[in-house]
Amino acid sequence: MKRSPIDASGFFLAAILILLAGGVIFIVFSLRTDPIEEALSGDRVINTLFVLEKDAKPLSSFVLMYYPATRRAAIFDIPRDLGLIIRRINRVDRIDALYNRQRIGDFENEVEDLLGIEINFFMILGENGLRKAVDLLEGVELFIPSPVEIYGDSPILFPAGLVRLDGDKAAGYLVYELPDEDREVVSFRRQRFFLGFIKRLGEMWDHISNPQVDNLFQSFFLTNINRRTWERLLGEFASIDMDRTKIQSVGGTIREISGQTLLLPSWDGNLIKQIVGQTLGSITRQTEGALSDQVFTVEVLNGTNINGLAARTAELLRGFGYDVISIGTMDNNNYEVSEIIDRSLVMDAAQDFGEIIRCRNIRSETPLEENPALEFRNFEYRADFTLIIGRDFDGRYVTGR
């Protein structure tokens, strides 16, 4: 049977389309680069979400932000009781209400919106995986300030001092909570563990990077990272100096809503985005020496009659990475204008500090050797900056009125 010209031309056209489609697919796949290679070759921060689970729910969640060019990192703790307007269910609820390890995207998207960043990778460790991972690292070393003794069906006992926890001990350390224990104390304990875990990864990298060991280590995690990227990414994490890495927590106000105790982010979530922005600027800044890692100390003094204003301002400044070593009140509570006293002797440091609250009223105190009259005051107050809060401060910014 003779093929008609129309059938022949149609067959020929289909063949051309198939060849073109195959060529496009080949080009796309040939041009694709490994995500970590792309990040390392460009000017990008790599953001990785870590979730430590208990009963398939987040016990602690952390976002590790790493900048390859400076090999510096910062970590943000995402509290599980963080209260947000969850768009998918159109109500205020805990962020962990969205969590499902098989559909991690919903939880991940909320974290991205909260911090104002894009998350590249996720790593989830369940209880059993955590035990095995810690044992493979030959333990995680932590400093425990005071002994812990909890007796029950499964006693939890930790001595005070520098302790190396094996997998079972590490899981117990993360899970336990004392009756009426402050939530910030619990969070701090889990933050210290996470820092210790990443630090131990670096210390044991020569062991972990063995292909057989690395295969086993990766099997303990649920992750979206392919094999090649996993090796490169963990190798980068191993180079981070965790002793100089800051870990910050999303701050806010505790409120009772619909029978739940929720942490509502400060300033409708705008504050944490500003803190993240400043933190990213810090880890990406190409600064020689230790200045980029310097933590400035602050004293906050309330010069108004608004009770608790110094304490709330101290919490704000700690969120931006400053070490508030003391708070207090001025003898006079009628200060009209807020003021910053700079003793840091670091160029532009006071201006950077002032920008946080938009305070431009800054004066420098002369060092002791040039002004002996200041000796007693500087002996008593050793802060790099003293912030005197005036009536022009609305709790977030100096308004300039």
DOSE-219302 format. One line per field, with one value per residue (C-alpha): chain; residue in three letters; y, z, x. Coordinates in steps of 0.1 Angstrom, whole numbers, m for minus. Each point is the difference from the previous one (the first is absolute). Layout:
N
chain (A, ...)
resn (ALA, ...)
py (Y, ...)
pz (Z, ...)
px (X, ...)
# end
This chain:
401
chain (A, A, A, A, A, A, A, A, A, A, A, A, A, A, A, A, A, A, A, A, A, A, A, A, A, A, A, A, A, A, A, A, A, A, A, A, A, A, A, A, A, A, A, A, A, A, A, A, A, A, A, A, A, A, A, A, A, A, A, A, A, A, A, A, A, A, A, A, A, A, A, A, A, A, A, A, A, A, A, A, A, A, A, A, A, A, A, A, A, A, A, A, A, A, A, A, A, A, A, A, A, A, A, A, A, A, A, A, A, A, A, A, A, A, A, A, A, A, A, A, A, A, A, A, A, A, A, A, A, A, A, A, A, A, A, A, A, A, A, A, A, A, A, A, A, A, A, A, A, A, A, A, A, A, A, A, A, A, A, A, A, A, A, A, A, A, A, A, A, A, A, A, A, A, A, A, A, A, A, A, A, A, A, A, A, A, A, A, A, A, A, A, A, A, A, A, A, A, A, A, A, A, A, A, A, A, A, A, A, A, A, A, A, A, A, A, A, A, A, A, A, A, A, A, A, A, A, A, A, A, A, A, A, A, A, A, A, A, A, A, A, A, A, A, A, A, A, A, A, A, A, A, A, A, A, A, A, A, A, A, A, A, A, A, A, A, A, A, A, A, A, A, A, A, A, A, A, A, A, A, A, A, A, A, A, A, A, A, A, A, A, A, A, A, A, A, A, A, A, A, A, A, A, A, A, A, A, A, A, A, A, A, A, A, A, A, A, A, A, A, A, A, A, A, A, A, A, A, A, A, A, A, A, A, A, A, A, A, A, A, A, A, A, A, A, A, A, A, A, A, A, A, A, A, A, A, A, A, A, A, A, A, A, A, A, A, A, A, A, A, A, A, A, A, A, A, A, A, A, A, A, A, A, A, A, A, A, A, A, A, A, A, A, A, A, A, A, A, A, A, A)
resn (MET, LYS, ARG, SER, PRO, ILE, ASP, ALA, SER, GLY, PHE, PHE, LEU, ALA, ALA, ILE, LEU, ILE, LEU, LEU, ALA, GLY, GLY, VAL, ILE, PHE, ILE, VAL, PHE, SER, LEU, ARG, THR, ASP, PRO, ILE, GLU, GLU, ALA, LEU, SER, GLY, ASP, ARG, VAL, ILE, ASN, THR, LEU, PHE, VAL, LEU, GLU, LYS, ASP, ALA, LYS, PRO, LEU, SER, SER, PHE, VAL, LEU, MET, TYR, TYR, PRO, ALA, THR, ARG, ARG, ALA, ALA, ILE, PHE, ASP, ILE, PRO, ARG, ASP, LEU, GLY, LEU, ILE, ILE, ARG, ARG, ILE, ASN, ARG, VAL, ASP, ARG, ILE, ASP, ALA, LEU, TYR, ASN, ARG, GLN, ARG, ILE, GLY, ASP, PHE, GLU, ASN, GLU, VAL, GLU, ASP, LEU, LEU, GLY, ILE, GLU, ILE, ASN, PHE, PHE, MET, ILE, LEU, GLY, GLU, ASN, GLY, LEU, ARG, LYS, ALA, VAL, ASP, LEU, LEU, GLU, GLY, VAL, GLU, LEU, PHE, ILE, PRO, SER, PRO, VAL, GLU, ILE, TYR, GLY, ASP, SER, PRO, ILE, LEU, PHE, PRO, ALA, GLY, LEU, VAL, ARG, LEU, ASP, GLY, ASP, LYS, ALA, ALA, GLY, TYR, LEU, VAL, TYR, GLU, LEU, PRO, ASP, GLU, ASP, ARG, GLU, VAL, VAL, SER, PHE, ARG, ARG, GLN, ARG, PHE, PHE, LEU, GLY, PHE, ILE, LYS, ARG, LEU, GLY, GLU, MET, TRP, ASP, HIS, ILE, SER, ASN, PRO, GLN, VAL, ASP, ASN, LEU, PHE, GLN, SER, PHE, PHE, LEU, THR, ASN, ILE, ASN, ARG, ARG, THR, TRP, GLU, ARG, LEU, LEU, GLY, GLU, PHE, ALA, SER, ILE, ASP, MET, ASP, ARG, THR, LYS, ILE, GLN, SER, VAL, GLY, GLY, THR, ILE, ARG, GLU, ILE, SER, GLY, GLN, THR, LEU, LEU, LEU, PRO, SER, TRP, ASP, GLY, ASN, LEU, ILE, LYS, GLN, ILE, VAL, GLY, GLN, THR, LEU, GLY, SER, ILE, THR, ARG, GLN, THR, GLU, GLY, ALA, LEU, SER, ASP, GLN, VAL, PHE, THR, VAL, GLU, VAL, LEU, ASN, GLY, THR, ASN, ILE, ASN, GLY, LEU, ALA, ALA, ARG, THR, ALA, GLU, LEU, LEU, ARG, GLY, PHE, GLY, TYR, ASP, VAL, ILE, SER, ILE, GLY, THR, MET, ASP, ASN, ASN, ASN, TYR, GLU, VAL, SER, GLU, ILE, ILE, ASP, ARG, SER, LEU, VAL, MET, ASP, ALA, ALA, GLN, ASP, PHE, GLY, GLU, ILE, ILE, ARG, CYS, ARG, ASN, ILE, ARG, SER, GLU, THR, PRO, LEU, GLU, GLU, ASN, PRO, ALA, LEU, GLU, PHE, ARG, ASN, PHE, GLU, TYR, ARG, ALA, ASP, PHE, THR, LEU, ILE, ILE, GLY, ARG, ASP, PHE, ASP, GLY, ARG, TYR, VAL, THR, GLY, ARG)
py (0, 33, 27, 32, 32, 15, m31, 1, 37, m5, m28, 21, 30, m22, m14, 35, 10, m30, 7, 36, m9, m25, 26, 26, m26, m9, 36, 7, m30, 8, 36, m9, 4, m14, 25, 2, 6, 28, 15, m3, 15, 30, 26, m18, m9, m37, m4, m35, m9, m26, m16, m22, m20, m17, m21, 12, 37, 27, 0, 27, 16, 20, 19, m1, 29, m5, 22, m19, 30, 9, m35, 17, m11, 11, m21, 9, m20, m4, m6, m27, 21, 29, 14, 11, 6, m32, 8, m36, m4, 38, 2, 8, m32, m14, m3, m37, m6, 0, m25, m32, m16, m14, 34, 22, 27, 15, 4, 12, 27, 14, 2, 17, 26, 5, 6, 16, m25, m30, m34, m21, m33, m18, m27, m18, m22, m22, m13, m33, 17, 25, m27, m18, 32, 11, m35, 1, 33, m17, 23, 38, 20, 25, 21, m7, 28, m19, m37, m14, m28, m10, m33, m20, m29, 12, 20, 29, 7, 25, 11, 36, 11, m9, m32, m21, m14, m32, m5, m11, 27, 27, m10, 2, 33, 15, m14, 7, 30, 7, 10, 38, 3, 33, m5, 21, m24, m30, 18, 10, m37, m12, 28, m10, m36, 10, 21, m29, m24, 22, 6, m37, m6, 22, m18, m34, 10, m22, m29, 10, 8, m37, m11, m30, 20, 29, m23, m13, 35, 14, m29, 13, 32, 8, 26, 14, 0, m23, m20, 23, 31, m17, m6, 36, 16, m19, 7, 37, m2, m18, 31, 23, 14, m8, 17, 33, m8, 18, m17, 22, m7, 15, 23, 12, 2, m29, 1, m23, m5, m25, m20, m2, 18, 15, 21, 29, 15, 35, 28, m23, m19, 30, 0, m34, 8, 30, m21, m26, 27, 14, m34, m9, 33, m11, m34, 12, 29, m5, 14, m9, m9, m6, 32, m16, m25, 26, 0, 35, 4, 23, 16, 12, 27, 11, 38, 0, m10, m30, m31, m29, 20, m7, m38, 0, 20, m23, m30, 19, 7, m36, m11, 21, m18, 25, m12, 21, m3, 22, 20, 27, 33, 36, 22, 23, m15, 30, m5, 15, m12, m35, m2, m25, 3, m17, m15, m27, 19, m18, 22, m1, m25, 25, 12, m37, m4, 32, m10, m29, 25, 30, 19, 25, 18, m16, 13, m17, m2, 7, m30, m1, 10, 32, 8, m13, 16, m28, m27, m9, m1, m22, m23, m4, m3, m20, 1, 10, 20, 15, 7, 26, m3, 32, 9, 1, m38, m19, m34, m8, 33, 34, 22, 33, 19)
pz (0, m11, 28, m9, m1, 29, 22, m10, 8, 33, 10, m11, 21, 31, m3, m2, 31, 19, m9, 10, 33, 7, m8, 23, 28, m6, 1, 32, 18, m13, 12, 34, 28, 35, 23, 24, m30, m12, 35, 5, m33, 5, 27, 19, 35, 4, 24, 14, 22, 28, 19, 31, 5, 28, m8, m36, 11, 2, 34, m13, m34, m11, m32, m6, m23, m15, m23, m18, m9, 36, 15, 26, 12, 22, 14, 8, 24, m11, 31, m4, 19, m24, m8, m36, m22, m20, m34, m10, 29, 4, 37, 27, 11, 10, m29, 8, m8, m36, 4, m19, m8, m32, m11, 15, m26, 20, 31, m20, m18, 33, 13, m33, 4, 36, m6, m34, m16, m24, 15, m23, 19, 30, 23, 24, 29, 18, 35, m12, m27, 25, 23, m29, m13, 33, 6, m34, 9, 32, 22, 2, 27, 20, 31, 26, 26, 28, 5, m12, 19, m11, 14, m16, m23, m20, 23, m16, 17, m12, 20, 0, m21, m34, m10, m32, m7, m20, m21, 28, 23, m27, m7, 37, 3, m28, 11, 37, 15, 37, 15, m4, m17, m19, m38, m7, 22, m20, m33, 11, 9, m34, m18, 18, m11, m36, 0, 16, m26, m30, 17, 6, m37, m8, 25, m14, m37, m10, 14, m14, m35, m5, m27, 19, 32, m18, m17, 35, 15, m28, 5, 35, m16, m20, m25, m35, m5, m27, 6, m17, 17, 34, m1, m10, 24, 31, m10, 0, 34, 14, m7, 21, 32, 23, 30, m19, m15, 15, 6, 4, 7, m15, 28, 9, 25, 18, m5, 7, m32, m4, 30, m13, 14, m31, m6, m23, m19, 9, m22, m21, m11, m15, 27, m7, m37, 10, 23, m27, m25, 24, 8, m37, m4, 28, m13, m36, 9, m13, 31, 10, 35, 29, m2, m20, 28, 29, 23, 15, 35, 9, 31, m3, 23, 0, 1, m1, 24, m21, 21, m17, m30, 7, 2, m32, m18, 13, m15, m33, 0, 9, m31, m21, 16, 27, 35, 24, 33, 21, 1, 23, 4, 0, 31, m23, m18, m21, m28, m31, m25, m1, m1, m7, 18, m20, 17, m26, m18, m32, m30, m11, 27, 18, m32, m8, 35, m2, m33, 17, 19, m23, 27, m14, 33, 7, 20, 8, 34, 1, 10, 37, m8, m16, 25, 35, 13, m18, 18, 26, m24, m25, 28, 10, m36, m24, m29, m35, m3, 25, m13, 19, m10, m4, m6, m37, m1, m8, 10, m34, m15, 10, m16, 1, 14)
px (0, 14, 4, m17, 21, m19, 8, 36, 4, m17, 23, 30, m12, m6, 35, 15, m20, 12, 36, m3, m16, 28, 26, m16, m1, 36, 11, m20, 16, 35, m2, m14, 25, 0, m17, 30, 23, m22, m1, 38, 8, m23, m6, m27, m8, m10, m30, m7, m29, 7, m28, 5, m31, m18, m31, 2, m4, 26, 18, 23, 5, 30, 9, 38, 11, 34, 20, 28, 21, 7, m7, m22, m34, m29, m28, m37, m21, m36, m21, m26, m26, 4, m34, m7, m30, 2, m13, m9, m23, m9, 5, 26, 17, 33, 25, 5, m37, 11, 27, 0, 33, m15, m12, 28, m7, m29, 21, 31, m21, m11, 36, 10, m27, 9, 37, m3, 24, 0, 8, 22, 1, m16, 13, m23, 12, m25, 8, 14, 21, 13, 12, 18, 15, 14, 15, 16, 16, 12, m20, m8, 18, m20, 5, m28, 0, m17, m8, m33, m18, m34, m13, m28, m6, 30, 23, 19, 33, 26, 31, 11, 30, 13, m17, 0, m34, m6, m31, m24, 12, m2, m36, m9, 18, m21, m33, m2, m17, m3, m34, m6, 34, 3, m4, 31, 21, m13, 7, 35, 8, m11, 19, 32, m5, m5, 32, 18, m13, 12, 33, 5, m8, 30, 23, m10, 0, 30, m19, m34, 14, 9, m25, m13, m4, m16, m26, m10, m1, m22, m24, m9, m15, m31, 13, m4, 37, 15, 31, 24, m14, 0, 37, 8, m24, 11, 36, m8, m18, 31, 20, m22, 15, m30, 16, m5, m34, m30, m33, m30, m36, m32, m12, m35, m27, m17, m38, m29, m21, m28, 12, 36, 32, 16, 31, m11, 30, 9, m12, m22, 31, 18, 26, 13, 4, 21, 21, 5, 10, 26, 13, 4, 19, 23, 9, 4, 22, 36, 17, 36, 8, m24, m20, m28, m5, 2, m30, m6, m12, m29, m15, m36, m13, m36, m3, m39, m28, m10, 4, 19, 12, 37, m7, m20, 27, 27, m19, m2, 38, 8, m19, 24, 30, 10, 10, m21, 19, m22, m33, m11, m17, 14, m5, m20, m29, m7, 26, m15, 26, 16, 38, 27, 34, 27, 31, 7, 29, m11, m7, m37, m10, m21, m17, m9, m13, m21, m15, m18, m23, 7, 18, 25, 7, 34, 30, 33, 16, 37, 22, 12, 35, m12, m28, 7, m32, m19, 20, m27, m28, 18, 11, m36, m14, 21, m25, 11, m32, m24, m35, m20, m37, m19, m36, 7, 4, m33, 13, 15, 13, 11, m27, 18, m28)
# end
